[in-house]
Amino acid sequence: MFTMTLPQFIRTNIELIVSRWEKFAKTIPGAHRMDAAALRDHAKGILLGIASDLEQDQTSVEQAAKSEGKVPDAGQETQAKVHGNERLSAGFSIDDVISEFRALRASVMQLWSDSAITAPQAASDEAIRFNLAIDQAVKESLERYSRLFDALLSSSPDLNFIMDIRGRLVYANKVTVRLLNIPLEESIGKNFIDLGVSNAAALQKKLQHVIDTRISDSGEMSFSPSTDHEAIFEYIFEPVCNDRGYLDAIAVTARDVTERKATEEEAIRSANYDFLTGLPNRSYFLNHLEQDVKRAERSGLSIALLFIDLDGFKNVNDQHGHDVGDRLLQQVAQRIGRCVRGTDTVARLGGDEFTVILTDVNKVLHVEVLVKEMLDALATPFSILGKDVQISASVGITLFPQDASAPEALLKNADLAMYAAKNAGKSCFSYFNTAMRDAA
Protein backbone atom coordinates (compact mmCIF):
# COMPACT_ATOMS: atom_id res chain seq x y z
CA MET A 1 0.00 0.00 0.00
CA PHE A 2 1.27 3.44 -0.88
CA THR A 3 1.87 5.55 2.22
CA MET A 4 2.38 9.24 2.59
CA THR A 5 3.57 11.17 5.64
CA LEU A 6 1.56 14.11 6.91
CA PRO A 7 4.21 16.66 5.76
CA GLN A 8 4.08 15.09 2.29
CA PHE A 9 0.28 15.19 2.39
CA ILE A 10 0.28 18.90 3.32
CA ARG A 11 2.74 19.79 0.53
CA THR A 12 0.86 17.73 -2.06
CA ASN A 13 -2.60 18.99 -1.13
CA ILE A 14 -1.79 22.56 -0.08
CA GLU A 15 -4.22 24.16 -2.56
CA LEU A 16 -7.11 21.90 -1.58
CA ILE A 17 -6.47 22.47 2.14
CA VAL A 18 -6.31 26.24 1.77
CA SER A 19 -9.39 26.26 -0.46
CA ARG A 20 -11.44 24.38 2.10
CA TRP A 21 -10.08 26.60 4.90
CA GLU A 22 -10.91 29.75 2.93
CA LYS A 23 -14.62 28.94 2.85
CA PHE A 24 -14.75 29.10 6.63
CA ALA A 25 -12.31 32.01 6.95
CA LYS A 26 -14.61 34.23 4.88
CA THR A 27 -17.26 33.94 7.63
CA ILE A 28 -14.98 35.44 10.29
CA PRO A 29 -16.12 39.01 11.15
CA GLY A 30 -12.64 40.46 10.69
CA ALA A 31 -12.36 38.95 7.18
CA HIS A 32 -15.43 40.62 5.69
CA ARG A 33 -13.39 43.52 4.33
CA MET A 34 -10.57 41.36 2.88
CA ASP A 35 -10.19 39.96 -0.62
CA ALA A 36 -9.21 36.33 -1.27
CA ALA A 37 -5.53 37.11 -1.82
CA ALA A 38 -5.25 39.03 1.45
CA LEU A 39 -7.15 36.32 3.30
CA ARG A 40 -4.88 33.56 2.01
CA ASP A 41 -1.70 35.60 2.50
CA HIS A 42 -0.03 33.45 5.11
CA ALA A 43 -2.06 30.26 5.21
CA LYS A 44 0.25 28.43 2.81
CA GLY A 45 3.36 29.71 4.53
CA ILE A 46 2.12 28.60 7.95
CA LEU A 47 1.22 25.12 6.66
CA LEU A 48 4.53 24.69 4.87
CA GLY A 49 6.36 25.87 7.99
CA ILE A 50 4.52 23.27 10.04
CA ALA A 51 5.32 20.60 7.43
CA SER A 52 9.02 21.47 7.73
CA ASP A 53 8.79 21.27 11.51
CA LEU A 54 7.16 17.83 11.32
CA GLU A 55 10.00 16.60 9.13
CA GLN A 56 12.56 17.45 11.80
CA ASP A 57 13.55 14.76 14.27
CA GLN A 58 12.23 15.53 17.73
CA THR A 59 13.26 13.97 21.05
CA SER A 60 10.72 13.05 23.70
CA VAL A 61 12.01 15.93 25.85
CA GLU A 62 11.50 18.42 23.02
CA GLN A 63 8.03 17.05 22.36
CA ALA A 64 7.11 17.33 26.05
CA ALA A 65 8.38 20.93 26.11
CA LYS A 66 6.29 21.78 23.07
CA SER A 67 3.20 20.24 24.65
CA GLU A 68 3.69 22.61 27.60
CA GLY A 69 4.21 25.64 25.37
CA LYS A 70 7.88 25.98 26.32
CA VAL A 71 9.41 26.14 22.88
CA PRO A 72 12.37 28.55 23.00
CA ASP A 73 11.99 31.71 20.92
CA ALA A 74 14.46 31.59 18.04
CA GLY A 75 14.07 35.35 17.57
CA GLN A 76 12.91 34.94 13.98
CA GLU A 77 9.84 36.42 12.34
CA THR A 78 7.95 33.23 11.61
CA GLN A 79 5.01 33.10 9.22
CA ALA A 80 2.70 32.79 12.25
CA LYS A 81 4.14 35.95 13.85
CA VAL A 82 3.84 37.89 10.60
CA HIS A 83 0.29 36.60 10.23
CA GLY A 84 -0.64 37.76 13.73
CA ASN A 85 0.88 41.21 13.19
CA GLU A 86 -1.05 41.76 9.98
CA ARG A 87 -4.28 40.39 11.41
CA LEU A 88 -3.98 42.82 14.33
CA SER A 89 -3.48 45.69 11.89
CA ALA A 90 -6.53 44.50 9.91
CA GLY A 91 -8.69 44.68 13.03
CA PHE A 92 -9.03 40.96 13.74
CA SER A 93 -9.93 40.05 17.30
CA ILE A 94 -8.08 37.34 19.19
CA ASP A 95 -11.11 35.08 18.68
CA ASP A 96 -10.95 35.73 14.93
CA VAL A 97 -7.28 34.69 14.76
CA ILE A 98 -7.85 31.58 16.85
CA SER A 99 -10.83 30.68 14.67
CA GLU A 100 -8.59 30.81 11.59
CA PHE A 101 -6.18 28.33 13.11
CA ARG A 102 -8.99 26.06 14.28
CA ALA A 103 -10.31 25.98 10.73
CA LEU A 104 -6.83 25.31 9.37
CA ARG A 105 -6.41 22.43 11.81
CA ALA A 106 -9.83 21.01 10.90
CA SER A 107 -9.20 21.24 7.15
CA VAL A 108 -5.92 19.33 7.37
CA MET A 109 -7.12 16.68 9.80
CA GLN A 110 -10.37 16.00 7.94
CA LEU A 111 -8.68 15.59 4.55
CA TRP A 112 -5.83 13.59 6.11
CA SER A 113 -8.30 11.28 7.85
CA ASP A 114 -10.31 10.77 4.65
CA SER A 115 -7.21 9.91 2.61
CA ALA A 116 -6.30 6.79 4.68
CA ILE A 117 -2.90 6.62 3.00
CA THR A 118 -0.75 6.01 6.06
CA ALA A 119 -0.42 3.44 8.82
CA PRO A 120 -2.75 4.11 11.80
CA GLN A 121 0.04 4.42 14.39
CA ALA A 122 2.10 6.72 12.21
CA ALA A 123 -0.99 8.81 11.52
CA SER A 124 -1.65 9.10 15.26
CA ASP A 125 1.92 10.18 16.08
CA GLU A 126 2.00 12.72 13.27
CA ALA A 127 -1.43 14.06 14.21
CA ILE A 128 -0.19 14.70 17.75
CA ARG A 129 2.85 16.57 16.49
CA PHE A 130 0.72 18.49 14.00
CA ASN A 131 -1.67 19.65 16.75
CA LEU A 132 1.28 20.75 18.89
CA ALA A 133 2.69 22.65 15.93
CA ILE A 134 -0.65 24.39 15.33
CA ASP A 135 -0.79 25.35 19.03
CA GLN A 136 2.71 26.80 18.75
CA ALA A 137 1.68 28.74 15.64
CA VAL A 138 -1.34 30.16 17.49
CA LYS A 139 0.94 31.25 20.31
CA GLU A 140 3.35 32.96 17.90
CA SER A 141 0.52 34.59 15.98
CA LEU A 142 -0.95 36.07 19.15
CA GLU A 143 2.41 37.23 20.48
CA ARG A 144 1.90 40.86 19.46
CA TYR A 145 -1.66 40.82 20.78
CA SER A 146 -0.22 39.58 24.07
CA ARG A 147 2.50 42.25 24.14
CA LEU A 148 0.03 45.05 23.46
CA PHE A 149 -2.44 43.63 25.97
CA ASP A 150 0.28 43.41 28.60
CA ALA A 151 1.59 46.90 27.77
CA LEU A 152 -1.91 48.33 28.04
CA LEU A 153 -2.66 46.79 31.42
CA SER A 154 0.83 47.32 32.80
CA SER A 155 0.73 51.01 31.92
CA SER A 156 -2.11 51.33 34.42
CA PRO A 157 -1.31 51.99 38.10
CA ASP A 158 -4.14 49.60 38.98
CA LEU A 159 -3.91 45.89 39.66
CA ASN A 160 -5.15 43.93 36.64
CA PHE A 161 -5.23 40.16 36.67
CA ILE A 162 -7.25 37.24 35.37
CA MET A 163 -8.37 34.14 37.27
CA ASP A 164 -9.60 30.96 35.62
CA ILE A 165 -12.90 29.26 36.47
CA ARG A 166 -11.15 27.29 39.20
CA GLY A 167 -10.03 30.48 40.91
CA ARG A 168 -6.39 30.26 39.81
CA LEU A 169 -4.23 33.06 38.42
CA VAL A 170 -3.61 32.96 34.67
CA TYR A 171 -2.38 36.53 34.05
CA ALA A 172 -1.18 39.49 36.13
CA ASN A 173 0.13 42.89 35.06
CA LYS A 174 3.40 44.31 36.38
CA VAL A 175 1.78 46.24 39.25
CA THR A 176 0.18 43.05 40.54
CA VAL A 177 3.41 41.10 40.20
CA ARG A 178 5.28 43.76 42.19
CA LEU A 179 2.67 43.68 44.94
CA LEU A 180 2.72 39.89 45.17
CA ASN A 181 6.54 39.96 45.13
CA ILE A 182 6.48 36.60 43.35
CA PRO A 183 7.67 36.12 39.74
CA LEU A 184 4.75 35.79 37.34
CA GLU A 185 5.81 32.33 36.16
CA GLU A 186 5.70 31.13 39.79
CA SER A 187 2.31 32.77 40.42
CA ILE A 188 0.45 31.24 37.48
CA GLY A 189 -1.90 28.46 38.55
CA LYS A 190 -2.14 29.58 42.19
CA ASN A 191 -5.18 30.88 44.04
CA PHE A 192 -5.28 33.73 46.57
CA ILE A 193 -4.51 31.39 49.45
CA ASP A 194 -1.49 29.88 47.64
CA LEU A 195 -0.24 33.39 46.85
CA GLY A 196 -0.35 34.29 50.56
CA VAL A 197 -2.28 37.55 50.23
CA SER A 198 -4.02 38.99 53.28
CA ASN A 199 -7.76 38.29 53.49
CA ALA A 200 -7.13 35.43 51.05
CA ALA A 201 -10.05 33.34 52.33
CA ALA A 202 -12.50 36.24 51.97
CA LEU A 203 -11.21 37.08 48.48
CA GLN A 204 -11.45 33.45 47.41
CA LYS A 205 -15.02 33.28 48.71
CA LYS A 206 -16.02 36.39 46.75
CA LEU A 207 -14.32 35.03 43.63
CA GLN A 208 -16.14 31.71 43.98
CA HIS A 209 -19.45 33.54 44.29
CA VAL A 210 -18.78 35.30 40.97
CA ILE A 211 -17.82 31.98 39.38
CA ASP A 212 -20.99 30.32 40.66
CA THR A 213 -23.42 33.15 39.85
CA ARG A 214 -21.71 34.87 36.88
CA ILE A 215 -22.60 38.16 38.58
CA SER A 216 -19.90 40.80 39.02
CA ASP A 217 -18.86 41.80 42.52
CA SER A 218 -17.28 45.06 43.66
CA GLY A 219 -16.32 46.71 46.91
CA GLU A 220 -13.36 47.54 49.13
CA MET A 221 -10.92 45.09 50.68
CA SER A 222 -7.41 44.82 51.96
CA PHE A 223 -5.18 43.16 49.36
CA SER A 224 -1.59 42.91 50.52
CA PRO A 225 1.04 40.18 50.46
CA SER A 226 1.79 40.65 54.15
CA THR A 227 0.53 42.42 57.27
CA ASP A 228 3.51 44.81 57.19
CA HIS A 229 1.71 47.08 54.76
CA GLU A 230 -2.07 46.93 54.69
CA ALA A 231 -3.42 48.70 51.62
CA ILE A 232 -7.09 49.31 50.85
CA PHE A 233 -8.24 48.57 47.31
CA GLU A 234 -11.46 49.19 45.45
CA TYR A 235 -11.99 46.06 43.38
CA ILE A 236 -14.32 44.59 40.79
CA PHE A 237 -14.55 40.91 39.85
CA GLU A 238 -16.03 40.75 36.36
CA PRO A 239 -17.12 37.41 34.84
CA VAL A 240 -15.97 36.90 31.24
CA CYS A 241 -18.39 34.73 29.24
CA ASN A 242 -18.20 33.51 25.65
CA ASP A 243 -20.91 33.88 23.00
CA ARG A 244 -22.70 30.80 24.30
CA GLY A 245 -22.81 32.13 27.85
CA TYR A 246 -20.15 29.81 29.24
CA LEU A 247 -17.78 31.32 31.78
CA ASP A 248 -14.22 31.62 30.45
CA ALA A 249 -12.51 33.56 33.23
CA ILE A 250 -12.79 36.28 35.85
CA ALA A 251 -11.18 39.64 35.08
CA VAL A 252 -10.14 41.52 38.21
CA THR A 253 -9.27 45.20 38.53
CA ALA A 254 -8.27 46.75 41.84
CA ARG A 255 -7.26 50.35 42.60
CA ASP A 256 -5.21 51.40 45.64
CA VAL A 257 -7.34 53.92 47.53
CA THR A 258 -5.36 53.88 50.79
CA GLU A 259 -4.31 57.52 50.57
CA ARG A 260 -7.73 58.64 49.44
CA LYS A 261 -9.41 56.78 52.31
CA ALA A 262 -6.96 58.31 54.77
CA THR A 263 -7.74 61.78 53.38
CA GLU A 264 -11.47 61.12 53.59
CA GLU A 265 -11.18 59.85 57.15
CA GLU A 266 -9.12 62.89 58.12
CA ALA A 267 -11.74 65.16 56.55
CA ILE A 268 -14.49 63.37 58.46
CA ARG A 269 -12.48 63.62 61.66
CA SER A 270 -11.80 67.31 61.12
CA ALA A 271 -15.49 67.92 60.54
CA ASN A 272 -16.58 66.00 63.65
CA TYR A 273 -13.75 66.11 66.19
CA ASP A 274 -11.87 68.81 68.03
CA PHE A 275 -8.28 68.88 66.76
CA LEU A 276 -6.81 69.81 70.18
CA THR A 277 -8.50 67.35 72.57
CA GLY A 278 -9.69 64.68 70.11
CA LEU A 279 -13.21 64.97 71.58
CA PRO A 280 -16.35 65.29 69.46
CA ASN A 281 -16.95 68.90 68.42
CA ARG A 282 -20.19 70.93 68.53
CA SER A 283 -21.48 69.51 65.22
CA TYR A 284 -20.90 65.90 66.25
CA PHE A 285 -22.28 66.57 69.75
CA LEU A 286 -25.57 68.04 68.46
CA ASN A 287 -26.05 65.13 66.07
CA HIS A 288 -25.29 62.62 68.84
CA LEU A 289 -27.64 64.39 71.25
CA GLU A 290 -30.44 64.19 68.67
CA GLN A 291 -29.88 60.44 68.25
CA ASP A 292 -29.73 59.89 72.03
CA VAL A 293 -33.00 61.77 72.49
CA LYS A 294 -34.71 59.53 69.91
CA ARG A 295 -33.41 56.40 71.65
CA ALA A 296 -34.52 57.73 75.05
CA GLU A 297 -38.02 58.37 73.68
CA ARG A 298 -38.21 54.70 72.64
CA SER A 299 -36.73 53.31 75.86
CA GLY A 300 -38.52 55.64 78.30
CA LEU A 301 -35.27 56.38 80.15
CA SER A 302 -33.97 59.85 80.95
CA ILE A 303 -30.93 61.75 79.69
CA ALA A 304 -28.85 64.19 81.71
CA LEU A 305 -27.00 66.89 79.79
CA LEU A 306 -24.07 68.61 81.53
CA PHE A 307 -22.65 71.96 80.42
CA ILE A 308 -19.17 72.49 81.89
CA ASP A 309 -17.33 75.82 81.89
CA LEU A 310 -13.86 76.13 83.42
CA ASP A 311 -13.30 78.72 86.15
CA GLY A 312 -10.03 80.61 85.89
CA PHE A 313 -8.97 79.34 82.47
CA LYS A 314 -8.42 82.88 81.10
CA ASN A 315 -6.01 83.61 83.94
CA VAL A 316 -4.00 80.49 83.07
CA ASN A 317 -3.68 81.65 79.46
CA ASP A 318 -2.72 85.18 80.53
CA GLN A 319 -0.15 84.08 83.13
CA HIS A 320 1.40 81.00 81.51
CA GLY A 321 0.70 81.37 77.79
CA HIS A 322 -1.46 79.54 75.26
CA ASP A 323 0.80 76.48 75.15
CA VAL A 324 0.06 75.76 78.81
CA GLY A 325 -3.60 76.59 78.20
CA ASP A 326 -3.83 74.09 75.33
CA ARG A 327 -2.21 71.35 77.41
CA LEU A 328 -4.59 72.16 80.25
CA LEU A 329 -7.59 71.67 77.97
CA GLN A 330 -6.19 68.30 76.88
CA GLN A 331 -5.81 67.15 80.50
CA VAL A 332 -9.27 68.48 81.40
CA ALA A 333 -10.75 66.39 78.57
CA GLN A 334 -8.96 63.30 79.94
CA ARG A 335 -10.17 63.86 83.51
CA ILE A 336 -13.77 64.40 82.42
CA GLY A 337 -13.57 61.25 80.28
CA ARG A 338 -12.39 59.18 83.27
CA CYS A 339 -15.45 60.21 85.26
CA VAL A 340 -18.08 58.94 82.80
CA ARG A 341 -19.06 55.58 81.32
CA GLY A 342 -18.08 54.31 77.89
CA THR A 343 -21.68 54.77 76.71
CA ASP A 344 -21.68 58.48 77.61
CA THR A 345 -20.48 61.25 75.29
CA VAL A 346 -17.98 63.97 76.18
CA ALA A 347 -17.58 66.87 73.72
CA ARG A 348 -15.77 70.19 73.49
CA LEU A 349 -18.00 72.96 72.22
CA GLY A 350 -15.15 75.45 71.91
CA GLY A 351 -12.90 77.53 74.14
CA ASP A 352 -13.13 76.18 77.70
CA GLU A 353 -16.67 74.82 77.33
CA PHE A 354 -17.39 71.08 77.47
CA THR A 355 -20.58 69.03 77.44
CA VAL A 356 -21.42 65.53 78.62
CA ILE A 357 -24.43 63.42 77.59
CA LEU A 358 -25.34 60.88 80.27
CA THR A 359 -27.69 58.26 78.82
CA ASP A 360 -30.01 55.76 80.50
CA VAL A 361 -30.35 57.78 83.71
CA ASN A 362 -32.39 55.91 86.32
CA LYS A 363 -31.83 58.16 89.35
CA VAL A 364 -30.93 61.83 89.52
CA LEU A 365 -28.86 61.08 92.60
CA HIS A 366 -26.42 59.11 90.42
CA VAL A 367 -25.95 62.22 88.26
CA GLU A 368 -25.08 64.30 91.32
CA VAL A 369 -22.52 61.76 92.50
CA LEU A 370 -20.84 61.77 89.09
CA VAL A 371 -20.82 65.59 88.86
CA LYS A 372 -19.30 65.97 92.34
CA GLU A 373 -16.59 63.47 91.37
CA MET A 374 -15.94 65.47 88.19
CA LEU A 375 -15.72 68.79 90.09
CA ASP A 376 -13.24 67.27 92.55
CA ALA A 377 -11.13 65.90 89.67
CA LEU A 378 -11.02 69.28 87.93
CA ALA A 379 -10.22 71.14 91.16
CA THR A 380 -7.14 68.96 91.72
CA PRO A 381 -4.01 70.90 90.59
CA PHE A 382 -2.64 70.12 87.13
CA SER A 383 1.10 69.74 86.51
CA ILE A 384 1.89 71.26 83.11
CA LEU A 385 5.38 71.98 81.79
CA GLY A 386 6.77 72.03 85.32
CA LYS A 387 4.06 74.36 86.62
CA ASP A 388 1.19 73.65 89.03
CA VAL A 389 -2.01 75.02 87.53
CA GLN A 390 -5.19 75.42 89.59
CA ILE A 391 -8.68 75.82 88.13
CA SER A 392 -12.23 74.74 88.93
CA ALA A 393 -15.43 74.25 86.97
CA SER A 394 -19.08 75.27 86.97
CA VAL A 395 -21.58 72.69 85.79
CA GLY A 396 -25.15 73.15 84.58
CA ILE A 397 -27.47 70.13 84.46
CA THR A 398 -30.70 69.63 82.52
CA LEU A 399 -32.81 66.49 82.13
CA PHE A 400 -34.74 64.94 79.27
CA PRO A 401 -37.72 64.68 79.09
CA GLN A 402 -38.41 66.60 82.32
CA ASP A 403 -36.97 69.96 81.21
CA ALA A 404 -37.22 69.84 77.39
CA SER A 405 -37.58 67.44 74.49
CA ALA A 406 -35.67 69.24 71.72
CA PRO A 407 -31.84 68.98 71.62
CA GLU A 408 -31.42 72.75 71.09
CA ALA A 409 -33.66 73.50 74.09
CA LEU A 410 -31.73 71.05 76.26
CA LEU A 411 -28.42 72.69 75.37
CA LYS A 412 -29.82 76.14 76.13
CA ASN A 413 -31.19 74.91 79.48
CA ALA A 414 -27.84 73.40 80.47
CA ASP A 415 -26.10 76.66 79.52
CA LEU A 416 -28.47 78.69 81.73
CA ALA A 417 -27.93 76.27 84.62
CA MET A 418 -24.16 76.57 84.21
CA TYR A 419 -24.32 80.36 84.54
CA ALA A 420 -26.43 79.93 87.65
CA ALA A 421 -23.71 77.67 89.13
CA LYS A 422 -21.00 80.19 88.21
CA ASN A 423 -22.96 83.03 89.82
CA ALA A 424 -23.45 80.89 92.93
CA GLY A 425 -19.71 80.87 93.60
CA LYS A 426 -18.10 78.59 91.02
CA SER A 427 -16.78 75.03 91.52
CA CYS A 428 -20.34 73.85 91.95
CA PHE A 429 -23.30 72.62 89.92
CA SER A 430 -26.86 73.72 89.38
CA TYR A 431 -29.97 72.08 87.93
CA PHE A 432 -32.03 73.89 85.35
CA ASN A 433 -35.43 75.27 86.41
CA THR A 434 -38.02 77.34 84.57
CA ALA A 435 -37.19 80.43 86.63
CA MET A 436 -33.81 80.54 84.87
CA ARG A 437 -35.55 80.62 81.50
CA ASP A 438 -37.91 83.35 82.65
CA ALA A 439 -35.02 85.39 84.00
CA ALA A 440 -33.10 85.00 80.77
Residue pairs with C-beta under 8 A, 6 or more apart in sequence:
1 117
2 117
3 117
3 118
3 119
3 122
4 12
4 115
4 117
4 118
5 54
5 55
5 118
5 122
5 126
6 51
6 54
6 108
6 112
6 118
6 123
6 126
6 127
6 129
6 130
7 51
7 52
7 54
7 55
9 111
9 112
9 115
9 117
9 118
10 17
10 47
10 48
10 50
10 51
10 108
11 48
11 51
13 111
14 44
14 47
14 48
16 111
17 47
17 104
17 107
17 108
17 111
18 40
18 43
18 44
18 47
18 107
20 107
20 110
20 111
21 43
21 100
21 103
21 104
21 107
22 36
22 39
22 40
22 43
24 99
24 103
24 106
24 107
25 31
25 39
25 43
25 100
25 103
26 32
26 39
28 92
28 96
28 99
28 100
29 93
29 96
30 87
30 90
30 91
30 92
30 93
30 96
31 39
31 92
31 96
33 90
33 91
34 90
38 90
41 83
41 86
42 79
42 80
42 82
42 83
42 86
43 104
45 79
45 82
45 83
46 79
46 80
46 83
46 104
46 137
47 104
47 108
48 79
49 78
49 79
49 80
49 137
50 130
50 133
50 134
50 137
53 129
53 133
54 126
54 129
54 130
54 133
58 66
58 129
63 129
63 132
65 71
66 132
66 133
66 136
67 132
69 135
69 136
69 139
71 136
78 137
78 140
79 137
80 136
80 137
80 138
80 140
80 141
81 140
81 141
81 143
81 144
83 97
83 141
84 97
84 140
84 141
84 142
84 143
84 144
84 145
85 144
87 96
87 97
87 100
87 141
88 144
88 145
88 148
94 142
94 145
97 138
97 141
97 142
97 145
98 138
98 142
101 134
101 137
101 138
101 141
104 134
105 130
105 131
105 134
108 130
109 127
109 130
112 123
112 127
118 126
150 173
153 160
153 173
154 160
154 173
154 174
154 175
156 173
156 175
157 175
157 255
157 256
158 175
158 253
158 254
158 255
158 256
159 172
159 173
159 175
159 176
159 179
159 223
159 233
159 235
159 252
159 253
159 254
159 255
159 256
160 172
160 173
160 175
160 176
160 251
160 252
160 253
161 169
161 171
161 172
161 173
161 176
161 252
162 169
162 170
162 171
162 172
162 240
162 249
162 250
162 251
162 252
163 169
163 170
163 191
163 207
163 249
163 250
163 252
164 170
164 249
164 250
165 211
165 247
165 248
165 249
165 250
166 191
167 191
167 192
167 204
167 207
167 208
167 211
167 250
168 188
168 189
168 190
168 191
169 187
169 188
169 189
169 190
169 191
169 195
170 188
170 189
170 249
171 188
172 180
172 184
172 187
177 183
177 184
177 187
179 223
179 224
179 225
180 187
180 195
180 197
180 225
181 225
182 195
182 225
187 195
191 200
191 204
192 200
192 201
192 203
192 204
192 207
193 200
193 201
193 204
195 225
196 225
196 226
197 203
197 223
197 224
197 225
198 222
198 223
198 224
198 225
198 226
198 227
198 230
199 221
199 222
199 223
202 221
203 221
203 223
206 217
206 219
206 221
206 237
207 237
207 250
207 252
209 215
209 217
210 216
210 217
210 237
210 238
210 239
210 250
211 239
211 247
211 250
214 239
214 241
214 247
215 239
216 236
216 237
216 238
216 239
217 236
217 237
218 234
218 235
218 236
218 237
219 234
219 235
220 232
220 233
220 234
220 235
220 257
221 232
221 233
221 235
222 230
222 231
222 232
222 233
223 231
223 233
223 235
223 254
224 230
224 231
231 256
231 258
232 256
232 257
232 258
232 261
233 254
233 255
233 256
233 257
234 254
234 255
234 257
235 252
235 253
235 254
235 255
236 252
236 253
236 254
237 250
237 251
237 252
238 250
238 251
238 252
238 253
239 247
239 250
240 247
240 248
240 249
240 250
240 251
241 247
241 248
242 248
271 283
272 280
272 281
272 283
272 284
273 279
273 280
273 281
273 284
274 280
274 281
274 347
274 348
276 326
276 329
276 330
276 348
277 329
277 330
277 332
277 333
277 348
278 333
279 333
279 337
279 346
279 347
279 348
279 354
280 288
280 345
280 346
280 347
280 348
281 347
281 348
281 349
281 350
282 347
282 349
282 350
284 347
285 345
285 347
285 349
285 355
285 357
286 407
286 408
286 411
288 345
288 347
288 357
289 305
289 345
289 357
289 407
289 410
289 411
290 407
292 303
292 345
292 357
292 359
293 303
293 400
293 405
293 406
293 407
293 410
295 359
296 302
296 303
296 359
296 360
296 400
296 401
297 401
299 360
301 359
301 360
301 361
301 362
302 361
302 362
302 399
302 400
302 401
302 402
303 357
303 358
303 359
303 361
303 399
303 400
303 410
304 357
304 358
304 361
304 364
304 367
304 397
304 398
304 399
304 400
305 355
305 356
305 357
305 358
305 397
305 398
305 399
305 400
305 410
305 411
305 413
305 414
306 355
306 356
306 357
306 358
306 371
306 374
306 395
306 396
306 397
306 414
307 353
307 354
307 355
307 395
307 396
307 397
307 398
307 411
307 414
307 415
307 417
307 418
308 336
308 353
308 354
308 355
308 356
308 374
308 393
308 394
308 395
308 418
309 352
309 353
309 354
309 393
309 394
309 418
309 422
310 332
310 352
310 353
310 378
310 391
310 392
310 393
311 391
311 392
311 393
311 394
311 422
311 426
311 427
312 390
312 391
312 392
313 325
313 328
313 329
313 351
313 352
313 391
314 352
316 324
316 325
316 328
316 389
316 391
317 324
317 325
320 384
320 385
320 387
320 389
323 385
324 384
324 385
324 387
324 389
327 384
327 385
328 382
328 384
328 389
328 391
329 348
329 352
331 382
331 384
332 352
332 354
332 378
332 382
332 391
333 346
333 348
333 354
335 374
335 377
335 378
336 346
336 354
336 356
336 374
336 377
336 378
337 346
338 377
339 370
339 373
339 374
339 377
340 346
340 356
340 358
340 370
341 358
343 359
343 360
344 356
344 357
344 358
344 359
345 356
345 357
345 359
346 354
346 355
346 356
347 354
347 355
347 356
347 357
348 354
349 355
355 411
355 414
358 367
358 370
361 367
361 399
364 399
367 397
368 429
371 395
371 397
371 429
372 429
374 393
374 395
375 392
375 393
375 395
375 427
375 428
375 429
378 391
378 392
378 393
379 390
379 391
379 392
379 393
379 427
381 388
381 389
381 390
382 388
382 389
382 390
382 391
383 389
392 426
392 427
393 426
393 427
394 418
394 419
394 421
394 422
394 426
394 427
394 428
394 429
394 430
395 418
395 421
395 428
395 429
395 430
396 413
396 414
396 415
396 416
396 417
396 418
396 419
396 420
396 421
396 429
396 430
396 432
397 414
397 417
397 429
397 430
397 431
397 432
398 404
398 410
398 413
398 414
398 417
398 431
398 432
399 431
399 432
400 410
403 409
403 410
403 413
403 432
404 410
404 413
413 432
413 436
413 437
414 432
416 432
416 436
416 437
416 440
417 429
417 430
417 431
417 432
417 436
418 430
420 430
420 436
421 428
421 429
421 430
424 430
